[in-house]
Amino acid sequence: MKNKLLFLYGAWIVSLTATLGSLYFSEIRKFIPCELCWYQRIMMYPLVLILGIATFQGDARVKKYVLPMAVIGAGISLMHYMEQKIPGFNGIKPCVTGVPCSGQYINWFGFITIPFLALIAFILIIIFMCFLKGKDE
């Protein structure tokens, strides 16, 4: 029971931090999200509510809902990161209006960008969900 709550709390804190971080970048720093950023947000934002409810209910069955969303979000983040960092990869799905998806508002240490931060958050949630054991496992 204790480990279950630890993994649920961990995943919830990661999703909450990622959501607050994305809101910080867009609302306080005034970075305009590109199209792929919006898709990542679509996968991350509901996880705060879903994992929050599951955490306070102690419901490990949430894994079957959270894991697919986190995997899809990680895939989008990885594609977005590759578009930013791998020459020749950008343009597979070019953003036609607004902010280009290859743009980098931050580039800490030469490799940490906003999609990289989202990818790490999704991977951490996936790891927490993989270690989470429900009643039926």
Disulfide bonds with the S-S distance in Angstrom:
Cys95-Cys101 2.12
